[in-house]
Amino acid sequence: MRRDAFFLLAAHSPRNKTLSANSLIDGARQDLSSTQVKAIAAHALIAALSDGSKAYCILSGYEQLPDAFDTDIDFMVDQDDFQRLPRLIMEVAHQTNMRLFQSVEHEMTARAYLLVSLSGQELTIVQPDSASDYRHFGSLWLRASEVLAERRWHARGFWIPSASHEFAYYLIKRLNKRDFGRQHGCKLHRLYAEDSHSCDRMLARFWSGQQRSALSRMAASNDWAQMDQSLESFRRELQRNTAESFPQKVAASRKHMFHFLNRVTRPTGGWIAFIGPDGCGKSLVIDAIRKQFSQTFRDVQCFHLRPGFLHHKSNAEGSVTDPHGQPPRGRIASVAKVFYFVADYFFGYLFQLVPAMIRSHLIIFDRYIDDLLVDSKRVRYSGPKWLLQLAARIVPRPDLVVLLDAPAEVLWSRKQEVPFNEVVRQRAAYLRMAHNLPSTIVVDAAQPVPGVVHDVMEVIVAHFSRRAAARLGLQVPPLSADGIEPDTSSRRC
């Protein structure tokens, strides 16, 4: 199976192709559809699990695997293999010319990996979601040892759970999520029909009396009308009958605490700020980035210049035709404005941005305090320059800053709201500042918008891929294909 995946890759991968700094990750993806990329990744993952694990099974959603699936591939391995999975997943990423973009430990015994591939402006996502024991919402429901012991071989060439274990897994997930529709009932009915006796034994683990009888009757008849009225009742009974005894829950509490602290101290979300002079195309790029990365994060939130925690405002700047048209504030008012901005950045960071990143949200800023260092007239500032510089140093910093840069003539041709010599000055000031700012990438914004979006997406994928590798203790991939070291303060793409 792995050899087949290699042959498929080789057929589409140009040999001896020289990659530039503007081609960080996409390589040979230009001639493959998203469906083909996902199929290659699924073939490689199944082959890697077959060769590199003692036992595995694909838990659900495998009907068309490996040729077609949505995004997730849910699978189970034992605890030893679970600890070795990061290297195995990274190997799959290398084999398939994808990037390990993200890893999310959403339960103590479950970790989702996001593999991404970029072709033009299209981001293809494959999410191998691994588990040892099956936990959901913190509770243990099925142990890997029993599920793997009773797994069975699927005709499409991989291992799947027994009908009764998949029945229990799927029913528990739907009830815990409070999401049960006709399609879910049909699947449960099909699994129940395969082995009704074993499915009834699984039902008896978590329900008794009339509730167990009702679930059995609905699964047998495929008539789930009662579920609409009684879902909460079934869910409450389920919550009282997890697979852990009270002493086992107490013993696991320490692991739960460390898992929680890890999620808080190492948020799985991200924070990006886009800076640059008027005419560099920030709004168009941000709109495209927001759309493309919505599947890689739970949500994408956008802010303009500051969090707006102290005073809620629209995140959109609106139409500004004369950014320097209003007279500057007085010196005292300007100083007060800086202190107000600093307070907004700190409180917004603590109470808006950090909680959002813990929940796996992507935070995007259109302009940041760095823009004020270059163009303080925009906020009518007339105070001392050193105060703005101090403020920019002490406020919380984004994970990644992207400067959209273009020659002054290009910027002037797009927007003529300030004099040309001011555009020249601003562009030079942005470039000087970016050279000294940490985690800053300069992207050529003079090219057509699709090219700018593509380059920015490459930068974002490279950044998060490096973070994922570092957190998993893996070899950190280079920032670009030409071997540029990542620790230098700013880079041009």
C-alpha positions in Angstrom: 0.0 0.0 0.0 2.8 2.4 0.8 4.6 1.5 -2.4 1.4 2.3 -4.3 1.2 5.7 -2.7 4.9 6.4 -3.6 4.2 5.5 -7.2 1.3 7.8 -7.4 3.3 10.6 -5.9 6.2 10.0 -8.3 3.9 10.2 -11.3 2.9 13.7 -10.3 6.1 15.0 -8.8 8.6 16.8 -11.0 12.2 15.7 -10.4 15.1 18.1 -9.7 12.8 21.1 -9.4 14.5 24.1 -7.9 12.4 25.6 -5.2 12.6 29.4 -4.5 11.8 31.3 -1.3 8.4 32.0 -2.9 7.6 28.3 -3.0 7.8 27.1 0.6 5.4 24.2 0.6 3.4 23.6 -2.5 6.1 21.9 -4.6 4.4 19.4 -7.0 0.8 20.2 -6.0 0.0 22.5 -8.9 -1.4 19.7 -11.1 -3.3 17.7 -8.5 -6.9 18.3 -7.4 -7.8 18.5 -3.7 -9.4 15.1 -3.9 -6.3 13.6 -5.3 -4.1 15.2 -2.6 -6.4 13.8 0.1 -6.4 10.4 -1.4 -2.6 10.2 -1.6 -2.5 11.3 2.1 -5.0 8.7 3.1 -3.2 5.9 1.3 0.1 6.9 2.9 -1.5 7.2 6.4 -3.0 3.7 6.2 0.2 2.3 4.9 2.1 3.9 7.7 -0.3 2.6 10.3 -0.1 -0.9 8.9 3.7 -0.9 8.9 4.5 1.3 11.9 1.9 0.3 14.6 1.2 -2.9 16.4 -2.6 -2.6 15.8 -4.9 0.1 14.6 -8.5 0.5 13.4 -10.3 3.3 11.5 -13.1 4.2 13.9 -15.7 5.7 11.6 -16.3 7.4 8.2 -14.3 4.9 6.3 -16.9 3.9 3.7 -15.1 5.5 0.8 -11.5 5.5 2.2 -8.9 5.9 1.1 -10.1 7.4 -2.2 -12.7 9.8 -0.7 -13.5 11.3 2.7 -14.4 14.7 4.2 -11.4 15.8 6.2 -11.1 13.7 9.3 -9.7 10.2 9.5 -10.5 8.9 13.0 -8.4 6.0 14.1 -7.4 4.2 17.3 -4.0 2.7 18.4 -2.7 1.4 21.7 -0.9 3.7 24.2 2.6 2.8 23.0 1.8 3.5 19.4 0.0 6.7 20.4 3.2 8.1 21.8 5.1 7.3 18.6 2.5 8.8 16.3 4.0 12.3 15.9 7.0 10.9 14.1 4.8 8.6 12.0 2.5 11.5 11.0 5.5 13.7 10.2 6.8 10.8 8.0 3.4 10.7 6.2 3.7 14.5 5.7 7.1 14.2 4.1 6.1 11.3 1.9 3.0 13.2 0.5 4.7 16.6 0.2 2.4 18.1 2.8 3.0 20.0 6.0 2.2 19.1 9.5 0.4 22.4 10.3 -1.1 21.8 13.7 -1.6 19.2 16.5 -4.4 19.5 19.0 -4.6 17.3 22.1 -8.3 17.6 22.5 -8.5 14.8 25.1 -5.9 13.2 27.4 -5.8 10.2 25.0 -6.6 11.9 21.7 -4.7 14.1 19.4 -5.7 15.5 16.1 -3.1 16.3 13.4 -3.7 18.7 10.6 -1.8 18.1 7.3 -2.1 20.8 4.7 -1.1 21.3 1.1 -1.2 24.5 -0.8 -1.9 24.8 -4.5 -2.4 28.4 -5.7 -4.9 29.9 -3.3 -6.4 26.5 -2.4 -5.6 24.9 0.9 -6.2 21.2 1.1 -6.6 19.8 4.6 -6.4 16.2 5.9 -6.9 15.6 9.6 -5.7 12.3 11.1 -7.5 12.2 14.5 -5.9 9.7 16.8 -7.0 8.1 20.0 -5.7 5.4 22.4 -8.7 5.0 24.8 -11.8 6.7 23.5 -12.6 9.7 25.7 -15.2 12.3 24.9 -15.8 15.5 26.9 -13.2 14.2 29.4 -14.9 10.9 30.2 -13.7 7.4 29.3 -16.1 5.3 27.2 -14.2 2.6 25.4 -10.7 1.2 26.0 -8.3 0.6 23.1 -7.4 -2.9 24.3 -10.9 -4.2 23.8 -11.6 -2.3 20.6 -8.4 -3.4 19.0 -8.8 -7.0 20.2 -12.1 -7.3 18.3 -11.3 -5.3 15.2 -12.1 -6.7 11.7 -10.7 -6.4 8.2 -12.5 -4.1 5.8 -12.8 -5.0 2.1 -11.1 -1.7 1.1 -7.9 -2.8 2.8 -7.7 -1.6 6.4 -8.9 -2.5 9.9 -12.2 -1.2 11.4 -13.9 -1.9 14.8 -16.4 -4.5 15.4 -20.0 -3.5 14.6 -20.9 -3.3 18.3 -17.9 -1.1 19.2 -18.5 1.2 16.3 -22.2 1.3 17.2 -21.3 2.4 20.8 -18.6 4.9 19.6 -21.0 6.6 17.2 -24.0 6.7 19.5 -22.0 8.1 22.4 -20.5 10.8 20.2 -23.8 11.9 18.8 -25.5 12.1 22.2 -22.6 13.9 23.8 -22.6 16.5 21.0 -26.5 16.7 21.2 -26.5 16.3 17.5 -28.7 13.5 16.2 -30.2 13.4 12.7 -31.8 10.9 10.3 -28.4 10.1 8.7 -27.0 9.2 12.1 -29.9 7.0 12.9 -29.5 5.2 9.6 -25.9 4.4 10.3 -26.7 3.1 13.7 -29.4 0.9 12.3 -27.0 -0.6 9.8 -24.5 -1.4 12.5 -27.1 -2.8 14.8 -28.4 -5.1 12.0 -24.9 -6.5 11.6 -24.7 -7.8 15.1 -27.8 -6.9 17.2 -26.8 -9.2 20.1 -23.4 -7.6 20.7 -24.9 -4.1 20.2 -27.5 -4.9 22.9 -24.6 -5.8 25.2 -23.0 -2.5 24.5 -26.2 -0.7 25.2 -26.5 -2.5 28.6 -23.2 -1.0 29.7 -24.5 2.5 29.6 -28.3 2.3 29.9 -30.8 0.1 31.8 -34.5 -0.6 31.9 -36.8 1.3 29.6 -34.0 3.5 28.1 -32.0 0.5 27.1 -35.1 -1.1 25.6 -36.1 2.1 23.8 -32.6 2.5 22.2 -32.6 -1.2 21.1 -36.1 -0.8 19.6 -35.1 2.3 17.7 -31.9 0.8 16.4 -33.7 -2.3 15.2 -36.6 -0.5 13.5 -34.7 2.6 12.3 -37.5 4.7 13.8 -35.8 7.4 15.9 -38.8 9.6 16.6 -38.4 9.1 20.4 -34.8 10.5 20.2 -36.1 14.0 19.5 -38.0 14.1 22.8 -35.7 12.0 25.0 -32.1 12.9 23.8 -31.3 14.7 27.1 -32.6 11.9 29.2 -30.5 9.3 27.3 -27.5 11.6 27.6 -27.9 12.1 31.4 -28.1 8.3 31.9 -25.0 7.9 29.7 -23.0 10.4 31.7 -23.7 8.4 34.9 -22.2 5.2 33.4 -18.8 5.9 32.0 -16.1 3.2 31.7 -14.2 4.5 34.7 -15.0 3.8 38.4 -14.8 6.6 40.9 -11.3 5.6 42.1 -10.1 5.5 38.5 -11.6 9.0 37.9 -9.8 10.3 41.0 -6.5 8.7 39.8 -6.9 10.4 36.4 -7.6 13.8 37.8 -3.9 14.7 37.9 -3.6 13.9 34.2 -6.7 16.0 33.5 -5.1 18.9 35.3 -1.9 18.7 33.3 -3.9 18.3 30.1 -5.8 21.5 31.0 -2.6 23.4 31.9 -1.0 22.4 28.6 -4.0 23.7 26.6 -3.8 27.0 28.5 0.0 27.5 28.3 0.3 26.3 24.8 -2.8 27.6 22.9 -3.6 25.9 19.7 -4.9 29.1 18.1 -2.7 31.8 16.5 -2.3 35.5 16.2 -1.2 37.3 13.0 -0.9 41.0 12.3 -0.9 42.6 8.9 0.9 45.9 8.6 1.8 48.2 5.7 1.1 51.5 4.0 -2.2 52.3 2.3 -2.5 50.6 -1.1 -0.7 47.4 -0.1 -3.9 45.4 -0.2 -4.3 44.3 3.4 -8.1 44.1 3.3 -8.2 41.9 0.2 -5.5 39.6 1.6 -7.2 39.3 5.0 -10.5 38.4 3.5 -8.9 35.6 1.5 -6.8 34.4 4.5 -9.9 34.4 6.7 -11.8 32.2 4.2 -9.0 29.7 3.5 -7.9 29.1 7.1 -11.4 28.9 8.5 -11.2 25.0 8.3 -7.9 24.9 10.2 -9.1 26.8 13.2 -12.3 26.6 15.2 -13.0 30.3 14.3 -11.3 33.3 12.7 -11.6 36.7 14.4 -10.5 40.0 12.9 -9.6 43.2 14.6 -8.6 46.6 13.4 -5.5 48.2 15.0 -6.4 47.3 18.6 -8.7 44.8 20.4 -11.3 47.3 21.2 -11.8 45.8 24.7 -12.2 49.2 26.5 -14.5 50.6 23.9 -16.2 48.3 21.4 -15.8 49.5 17.8 -16.3 48.1 14.3 -13.4 45.9 13.2 -13.6 47.5 9.8 -11.8 50.7 9.3 -14.3 52.0 6.7 -13.6 54.3 3.9 -10.9 56.7 4.8 -10.2 59.2 2.1 -8.0 61.7 4.0 -6.1 59.9 6.8 -4.1 63.1 7.7 -7.0 65.5 7.2 -7.8 66.1 10.9 -5.6 68.3 13.1 -3.4 66.6 15.6 -4.4 66.3 19.2 -2.6 68.3 21.9 0.4 66.9 23.6 -1.4 65.9 26.8 -4.3 64.3 24.9 -1.8 62.4 22.7 0.0 61.0 25.7 -3.4 60.0 27.3 -4.3 58.3 24.0 -1.2 56.2 24.1 -1.9 55.1 27.7 -5.4 54.3 26.6 -4.2 52.2 23.7 -1.7 50.3 25.9 -4.4 49.5 28.4 -6.7 48.3 25.6 -3.9 46.0 24.2 -3.2 44.5 27.6 -6.8 44.0 28.8 -7.9 42.8 25.3 -5.0 40.4 25.2 -5.9 38.9 28.6 -9.6 38.8 28.3 -10.2 38.4 24.5 -7.2 37.2 22.6 -5.8 34.6 25.0 -9.2 32.9 25.7 -9.9 32.8 21.9 -6.5 31.2 21.2 -7.0 28.6 23.9 -10.2 27.7 22.0 -8.2 27.3 18.8 -9.2 30.5 17.2 -7.1 32.4 14.7 -6.8 36.1 15.5 -6.0 38.5 12.7 -5.2 42.2 13.1 -5.6 44.6 10.2 -2.9 47.1 11.3 -1.2 47.0 14.8 0.6 49.5 17.0 3.6 49.1 14.7 1.7 51.1 12.1 1.5 54.0 14.5 5.3 54.2 14.7 5.3 54.8 10.9 2.2 56.9 10.6 1.3 58.5 13.9 -0.6 61.3 12.1 -3.3 58.7 11.3 -4.4 58.8 15.0 -3.6 62.5 15.3 -0.6 61.9 17.6 1.6 64.8 18.5 3.4 63.5 21.6 7.0 62.3 22.0 8.1 59.6 19.6 9.9 57.7 22.4 6.6 57.1 24.1 5.1 55.4 21.1 8.3 53.3 20.7 8.1 52.3 24.4 4.4 51.3 24.0 5.2 49.2 20.9 7.8 47.3 22.9 5.7 46.5 26.0 2.3 45.6 24.5 1.7 41.9 23.8 3.2 40.8 20.4 1.5 38.7 17.7 2.9 35.3 16.8 3.6 36.5 13.3 3.7 39.9 11.6 3.3 40.2 7.9 4.4 43.4 6.2 2.8 43.8 2.7 5.4 45.8 0.8 5.3 47.3 -2.7 7.3 50.1 -4.5 6.0 53.6 -3.7 4.9 54.0 -7.4 2.6 51.0 -7.1 1.2 52.1 -3.7 0.6 55.6 -5.1 -1.2 54.2 -8.2 -3.6 52.3 -5.9 -4.3 55.0 -3.3 -3.5 58.7 -3.5 -4.8 59.9 -0.2 -1.4 61.2 1.0 1.3 62.9 -1.0 3.7 60.8 -3.0 6.8 61.8 -0.9 4.9 60.6 2.2 4.3 57.2 0.6 8.0 57.0 -0.1 8.8 57.9 3.5 6.3 55.4 4.9 7.5 52.5 2.8 11.2 53.1 3.8 10.1 53.4 7.5 8.1 50.1 7.3 11.1 48.2 5.8 13.5 49.6 8.5 11.1 48.7 11.2 10.4 45.2 9.9 14.2 44.5 9.9 14.2 44.9 13.7 10.8 43.3 14.5 10.8 39.7 15.6 8.8 37.1 13.7 8.2 39.5 10.8 7.9 38.4 7.1 8.0 40.9 4.2 5.7 39.8 1.3 5.8 41.3 -2.1 2.5 43.1 -2.5 3.2 44.5 -6.0 2.2 41.3 -7.7 -1.5 40.5 -8.5 -3.7 39.7 -5.5 -3.8 35.9 -6.1 0.0 35.8 -6.0 0.1 37.9 -2.8 -2.5 35.6 -1.1 -0.5 32.6 -2.2 2.7 33.9 -0.7 1.0 35.0 2.5 -0.6 31.5 2.9 2.9 29.9 2.4 4.2 32.1 5.2 1.4 31.2 7.6 1.7 27.5 6.8 5.5 27.6 7.3 5.1 29.4 10.7 2.5 27.0 12.1 4.3 24.0 10.8 7.4 25.0 12.6 5.4 25.6 15.8 3.7 22.2 15.5 7.1 20.4 15.0 8.7 22.2 17.9 5.8 21.3 20.3 5.9 17.7 19.3 9.7 17.5 19.8 10.3 16.8 16.1 12.9 18.3 13.8 11.8 21.8 13.0 11.5 22.2 9.2 13.4 25.1 7.6 11.5 28.3 7.0 12.0 28.1 3.3 13.3 25.7 0.7 16.6 27.6 0.1 17.7 27.0 3.7 17.2 30.5 5.2 17.6 30.3 8.9 14.4 31.1 10.7 15.7 33.1 13.7 16.6 36.3 11.8 14.1 39.0 12.6 12.5 39.5 9.3 12.3 37.8 5.9 11.1 38.7 2.4 8.8 36.3 0.6 
